[in-house]
Amino acid sequence: MRIDELDTPVPVVDLDIVEHNLAKMQAYCDSHGLSLRPHIKTHKIPAFAHRQVELGAKGITCQKLGEAEVMIDAGLDDILISYPLVGPAKADRLASLSRRARLRVAVDSSLAADTVAAAARASNTPIGVLVEFDSGNARTGVVSVDQALDLAIQIEKSGLRFDGLMTYPSTAATVEFVAEARERFSKAGIPIGVKDLNVVRGVAGLDQLKFLRLRIIKRRLTSTIPGFVVGKLVSRHIGAPGRRGLTNLGRQPDPAFAVHHRIVRIGRVIGWIRPQVFGSPP
């Protein structure tokens, strides 16, 4: 079936562009000495996740337990859960998953660290923990090196594996935080190993990653957790003069996802353009 034979509206994904995006991101990380752990929340498709690992990704990132459960059921076995988990119910589910895959979990509070510790005790399986810090956008994460160090000490005392720091860097505060943390953690006898920096919102963020890495390279930035693959929303207009082809509604290049639809008439109503459908498309 050809795309113009599909009934509209219909979402479509160009698999050739998907493959291009996967290869482009992996090639960038390989050339810059970065381990890639892609965030699957942008596609939530196990086949895409497996392809990312085949191309060289060290594992995947999931935002929540439900995503991790689907991916582990599909055979993915190295997963970072990047959002803090809190409470006994989450601990039970995490314990079950930790018996089936190598897991890391990001935390930014004592309560979240306690939840991971409870899961590790229940499963008798090591679980890695990353302490997330806020680097200027007031998203999530601890807001001081003192808080990060306190959490790292709690993590090690509870029998968990402290795997380093994680952040979503967008300002110079990232570099300042990492520099201070490296010194303070070293004095406390806690080496900072992996630093997973969730830096890229998509392929369009590669230059931002390059800039930050140049400034942090001696502080051992080792991994990145981008979300990409299908890209931002793209709208395909059919049948209206001057509205043929692809219109990119996002800033990310190489979008693979599109909404294929047909405009049969455009009417002007008080300054707004309102599509009106009369009868069936030709």
Order of alpha helices (4+ residues) and beta strands (2+ residues): beta-alpha-beta-alpha-beta-alpha-beta-alpha-beta-alpha-beta-alpha-beta-alpha-beta-alpha-beta-beta-beta-beta-beta-beta
